[in-house]
Amino acid sequence: MSSKNQTSGGSKLDEMSLRAELKGLRAQIPDQPTLNPIVSVAFNLSRRLENGEISIDDISELSTRLMDSACVHRAVLLKDQIGVDNEAATRKEFSDFIKTYCAGKDDRAFDAFKSRFSRARNGIVFTAHPTFGISEALSNRMAEIAVSGSAEGQTIGLPHRPDAPLTLEYEHARAQSAVRNLRDAYCDILSDFFHTAHETFGDKALYSNPQLATFASWVGYDLDGRTDIKWTFSFLLRLREKIAALSDIRERVQALRPQLGEEAEMVRLVRQITGKLDLAVAASESHLKALEAVGKNGFTLAHAANVITQGDGHNLTSTEPLLALLEQITQATSSLESKVAVASIAGLLRATGLGMSHIHVRVNAVQINNAFRAFVHESWTRDLTERQALARIVEMIRTVKPEKVNFETLDLENATAIRQFALVSQISKHIDSETPIRYLIAECETPGTILIALYFAKLFGVSEIVDISPLFETPAALETGQRLVERLLAEEAYRDYVTKRGRLAVQTGYSDAGRFIGQIAAGLAHERLHHGLAEVVRKSGIKNVETLIFSTHGESMGRGAHPGTLRRRLRYVFPGESRWRFFRDGLPVKHETSFQGGDGYLYFANRAFAQRALATIIMSGKDPGSGEDPFYTDTNLALDFQIRLRDYQQELFAHPGYRALLGAFGANLLFKTGSRPVKRQGDHHSDRGDPARMRAIPNNAILQQFGYVANVVAGLGSAVGSERERFVEMAKKSSRLRPLIEMIARGKRLSSLNAVGVNAIVFDAGFWAQRASWAREAHLDGAFKFLAERLLDDDRAQKINGLAHYLRLDAIELHGILEEIGVEGGKIPDDHRMELDLLQAIRAALIMRIFILTAQLPRFTPTNEVTHEEIIGKALSLEIPEVVSVVRQAFPRRVDDPHDDGQFTEKASYLPKGIDDYGRIETEILEPMERAYELVREIGTGISHHWGAFG
């Protein structure tokens, strides 16, 4: 945005002058090494706010302008990240890509073409990790700005906060909105595919049954870390998705009726397919209504189950009847446009089955293991890693006799992991018998867990529809994942299973890996796992089995915050070398990637975005070429770099200042951004700064909010070690190493150790004592002294500043290396970094206000076992909603309570003392505290705009 748009003529605060002040202070640092410009500006704002020179309204107006500017900038960058120019350019590029496979017109050429697109090489998965940090309206506004491609003259006019309440239903609706756009885009892309192929192969191209990509969602089916999703909720969601998908196919067929013509045979076929769809929708709607009615007016689960299982012949569980009719319509119509349109609808149906998309269910390895122990109830299950235990599990798989389940057994099953298999069984029987369902197992570190899952899959008769997939994301799992798969493939039962499925599935996660060994080291650990899997599959000798690798994101500065284009992001998580390791040995491989929550769904915010994203993802599956990259040829240097970087990051995470930083305010700087609990299931640990006890998203989000993404930026100097010159040369030449360095540089350009310092200063007793000692804010001296005394024994400031000094030494090396490589590291902040620094200063001033108001909280008699001392501690950790609630309970008389003295006929000359004081507590402490806190959290959203994602 231009400076004209950034300033407000009537405001007492002008960001341009404040930015100039920041720059001027920065210039003084060489002569005043302890000077922190952000602290100076924050203190200035705080003093002006407390003496009445500026108001909270002025602060709010300024911060809103800055947040709007950051949001507009983020939206414009989004267009570049997706790679959108215009629809025509997208579709031409994709058509040109298809043409490269149209070599020759004979049957042999067509067979090769058909084989190339007979399976999807890439997939998209919508997940709902809690990253809904901005409202749906704000997401749509960002998409509008992105489409325009210009920041000039753009305004926001919306608050920078999430929608409320953030329920699972809300998240599912957001995911389905993205899925609908993707379905439209898939039909568009299929149309281009058929038109292009038809030019070479004629009508037979229309019957090539291409599988260009898959798309799936786990929203509403992911039970890892949560107990609030009942089986009925998931089954109802799948029914609703089926109804939506069948209705969507019907609408697409109906839209084609005018161009299909009125010949008797065509009319008959169209009526036949629409009639079949109508009856199928009606059947599914009756199932939905029956299940929704359970518990109302004496309607039981048995009643609902009988409606669902009655088998009236109208309920569809296979796409075959519809695909057969669509093929007949394709053959019957004479127009090429009509043929392509009908073939595209068939391709969509073939890709998604009887749902809007595929689905993934997810549980935790602990849930699988515990369910099995309770199921078997024998002592040998205590250690499921022993060879004896594995042998027994394999024997159970070999001799298993499938069991039948119904809705009663599904409802009675208490073990989550077993219940999910029963749920899959009921979905396959009554909703969709063909579309595969992924069964993801988080934190999977032993082969026994996968074999147990296979046993349950066979027990419930779903092993031919379920892809059991371990998730490798902990450091241990990434190191041992290759050996785990190798051990599984040594078992005939598992080999038989993946051979029948034609797929060996694994999931890899960046979030937790990045939380424990750093994002860059995690990315390299994933790549080593890719290479190891290729070697294991090659050695196993299994034929015609696709290795499916599902990368769940969080691989950079946040979900969706990869600084480059989508094309580059895909290569970052699944490098060309990884695909080449499979390709060179003729091993089929598929890569899926996740788009998580509100940030990820922006890539599919409209049809044009979805087209571009989908086309890019499909084209990223092209056959890789071999090439000499020094990163893979100078293996000793590369491996030493990875090991040293991982070691540095692990030392960093053990630093007391790192834990103090994460725990200083915890997630209280942030809005709640999803329906999943912030704490891990069963976690009652008191150290909220322990990375092991914190989910990855708030971990990353707190680093963003404190202004330094240490798990991305830190450690390069130590990792390079004494091989600096050799490393710099490699970085200049390597197409793999360069993006890693650029990721570090991008994180550093936005990171500021001065921001870390300003977030620590409020815990510094000396800061508050200094404010009292000069007596320039005499009316607040009591509050300053109180805070200084209260924080004397608080070591948060000392520890966090110690971390900042530790990271500064690392940053010196980092800047030197980046300069030698020729990558900009932000040593001199650009305008956007200055805006970010200014937001940090404004928020720090607001936190100072909250602390000052906290010092004025009245003492009260302990209530509900909460003392005044504990309330002060909570307030200084920004647990403001709880603080305000407790104080209001202790002082219930509020200034706006109605006084009805005149209604009493019996008069009194005495009223209780303190009534007016209670009103003052509300208007002069609690209401200002609440308002400041809400603005603190909203500025947190503005800060996340600069990073390009939440957490």
Stockholm file with secondary structure:
# STOCKHOLM 1.0

chainA/1-951         MSSKNQTSGGSKLDEMSLRAELKGLRAQIPDQPTLNPIVSVAFNLSRRLENGEISIDDISELSTRLMDSACVHRAVLLKDQIGVDNEAATRKEFSDFIKTYCAGKDDRAFDAFKSRFSRARNGIVFTAHPTFGISEALSNRMAEIAVSGSAEGQTIGLPHRPDAPLTLEYEHARAQSAVRNLRDAYCDILSDFFHTAHETFGDKALYSNPQLATFASWVGYDLDGRTDIKWTFSFLLRLREKIAALSDIRERVQALRPQLGEEAEMVRLVRQITGKLDLAVAASESHLKALEAVGKNGFTLAHAANVITQGDGHNLTSTEPLLALLEQITQATSSLESKVAVASIAGLLRATGLGMSHIHVRVNAVQINNAFRAFVHESWTRDLTERQALARIVEMIRTVKPEKVNFETLDLENATAIRQFALVSQISKHIDSETPIRYLIAECETPGTILIALYFAKLFGVSEIVDISPLFETPAALETGQRLVERLLAEEAYRDYVTKRGRLAVQTGYSDAGRFIGQIAAGLAHERLHHGLAEVVRKSGIKNVETLIFSTHGESMGRGAHPGTLRRRLRYVFPGESRWRFFRDGLPVKHETSFQGGDGYLYFANRAFAQRALATIIMSGKDPGSGEDPFYTDTNLALDFQIRLRDYQQELFAHPGYRALLGAFGANLLFKTGSRPVKRQGDHHSDRGDPARMRAIPNNAILQQFGYVANVVAGLGSAVGSERERFVEMAKKSSRLRPLIEMIARGKRLSSLNAVGVNAIVFDAGFWAQRASWAREAHLDGAFKFLAERLLDDDRAQKINGLAHYLRLDAIELHGILEEIGVEGGKIPDDHRMELDLLQAIRAALIMRIFILTAQLPRFTPTNEVTHEEIIGKALSLEIPEVVSVVRQAFPRRVDDPHDDGQFTEKASYLPKGIDDYGRIETEILEPMERAYELVREIGTGISHHWGAFG
#=GR chainA/1-951 SS CCHHHHCCTTCSCCHHHHHHHHHHHHHHGGGCTTCCHHHHHHHHHHHHHHTTSSCHHHHHHHHHHHHHHHHHHHHHHHHHHHTCSCHHHHHHHHHHHHHTTCCCSSHHHHHHHHHHTSSCSEEEEEECCSCCCSCHHHHHHHHHHHHHTCCTTCCCCSCSSCCSSCCHHHHHHHHHHHHHHHHHHHHHHHHHHHHHHHHHHGGGGGGSCCCCCEEEECTTTBCTTCCCCCHHHHHHHHHHHHHHHHHHHHHHHHHHHHHHCCCHHHHHHHHHHHHHHHHHHHHHHHHHHHHHTTTSTTCCHHHHHHHHTSCCSCCCCCSHHHHHHHHHHHHHCCCHHHHHHHHHHHHHHHHHCSSSSEEEEEEEHHHHHHHHHHHHCCGGGSCTTSHHHHHHHHHHHHHCCCCCCCHHHHHHCCCHHHHHHHHHHHHHHHTCSSSCEEEEEETCCCHHHHHHHHHHHHHTTCTTTEEEEEEECSHHHHHHHHHHHHHHHTSHHHHHHHHHHTEEEEEEESHHHHHHHCHHHHHHHHHHHHHHHHHHHHHHTCCSCEEEEEEESCCSSSTTCCSSCHHHHHHHHSCHHHHHHHHTTTCCEEEEEEEEHHHHHGGGSSHHHHHHHHHHHHHTTSCCCCCCCHHHHSHHHHHHHHHHHHHHHHHHHTSHHHHHHHHHSGGGGSCCCSSSCSBCTTCCCSCTTCGGGBCHHHHHHHHHHHTCCHHHHTTHHHHHTTCHHHHHHHHHHCTTHHHHHHHHHHHHHHCCHHHHHHHHHTTCHHHHHHHHHTCTTGGGHHHHHHHHHHTTTCCHHHHHHHHHHHHHHHHHHHHHHHHHHTCCCCSSCCHHHHHHHHHHHHHHHHHHHHHHHHHTCCCCCCBTTBCHHHHHHHHTTTCHHHHHHHHHHHSCCCTTSCCCGGGCSSCCSCCCTTHHHHHHIIIIIIHHHHHHHHHHHHHHHHHHHHHTSCC
#=GC SS_cons         CCHHHHCCTTCSCCHHHHHHHHHHHHHHGGGCTTCCHHHHHHHHHHHHHHTTSSCHHHHHHHHHHHHHHHHHHHHHHHHHHHTCSCHHHHHHHHHHHHHTTCCCSSHHHHHHHHHHTSSCSEEEEEECCSCCCSCHHHHHHHHHHHHHTCCTTCCCCSCSSCCSSCCHHHHHHHHHHHHHHHHHHHHHHHHHHHHHHHHHHGGGGGGSCCCCCEEEECTTTBCTTCCCCCHHHHHHHHHHHHHHHHHHHHHHHHHHHHHHCCCHHHHHHHHHHHHHHHHHHHHHHHHHHHHHTTTSTTCCHHHHHHHHTSCCSCCCCCSHHHHHHHHHHHHHCCCHHHHHHHHHHHHHHHHHCSSSSEEEEEEEHHHHHHHHHHHHCCGGGSCTTSHHHHHHHHHHHHHCCCCCCCHHHHHHCCCHHHHHHHHHHHHHHHTCSSSCEEEEEETCCCHHHHHHHHHHHHHTTCTTTEEEEEEECSHHHHHHHHHHHHHHHTSHHHHHHHHHHTEEEEEEESHHHHHHHCHHHHHHHHHHHHHHHHHHHHHHTCCSCEEEEEEESCCSSSTTCCSSCHHHHHHHHSCHHHHHHHHTTTCCEEEEEEEEHHHHHGGGSSHHHHHHHHHHHHHTTSCCCCCCCHHHHSHHHHHHHHHHHHHHHHHHHTSHHHHHHHHHSGGGGSCCCSSSCSBCTTCCCSCTTCGGGBCHHHHHHHHHHHTCCHHHHTTHHHHHTTCHHHHHHHHHHCTTHHHHHHHHHHHHHHCCHHHHHHHHHTTCHHHHHHHHHTCTTGGGHHHHHHHHHHTTTCCHHHHHHHHHHHHHHHHHHHHHHHHHHTCCCCSSCCHHHHHHHHHHHHHHHHHHHHHHHHHTCCCCCCBTTBCHHHHHHHHTTTCHHHHHHHHHHHSCCCTTSCCCGGGCSSCCSCCCTTHHHHHHIIIIIIHHHHHHHHHHHHHHHHHHHHHTSCC
//
